[in-house]
C-alpha cells in the first residue's frame, strides 16, 4: 500500500507539490482557503461525479476542453473555481507522461487507503513533513527509494541498520518509519 496524497504533497518540495498532486486533490482549494469560503461553496468540485476527474485525466487537451465546455455541472461552478480547475488541468497536461503515470498510480493507492489512514496522513504526517527543511525531506525520500521493492524483512532490517539510517535524527527516523509503514516508498518516484 502507498499514499498518493502523501507521496505527492509530502514527497516534493512546496513548489513541486502543487504541480504533482493528483488532479482530484488539486481541484479542491487548500484547506485554509476552504475555511474562508461560504459553507455552500466549500465542497466545490468534490461533489462532481466520481469518474469525472479520472475521465479528464485520460483525455487529450482538446477533448478536455470540449468536455468542460459541455459539462453543465462544471459550467455551474463559480468562475474562479472553473479557472482554477482549468489551470490545474493545464499543469497536469504539461507533466511528462512518466510523471502523470506515477501520479495516477499514487492516486489509485491513496483511494485504496482506509479512511483512518487518510486522516492520519492529513492530520499527523503531512504537518510533520511540512515542518522538515527541504534538504532533510530529500534525505528521507532517498531512503524511501532505497526501501522500494524490498520485502518486509529486508525493509525492517534496513530500518534497524545504523549504517542505513546514517545521520538521521530521531524525528526523521520516525518519519521514515511512518512513511514506510504506509508504503509510501512504493509510490516515491
Secondary structure by P-SEA (a helix, b strand, c coil): cccccccccccccaaaaaacccccccccccaaaaaaccccccccccccccaaaaaaaaccaaaaaaaaaaccccccccaaaaaaaaaaaaaaaaccaaaaaaaaaaaaaaaaccaaaaaaaaccaaaaaaaccaaaaaaaaaaaaaaccccaaaaaaaaacccccccccaaaaaaaaaaaaaccccccc
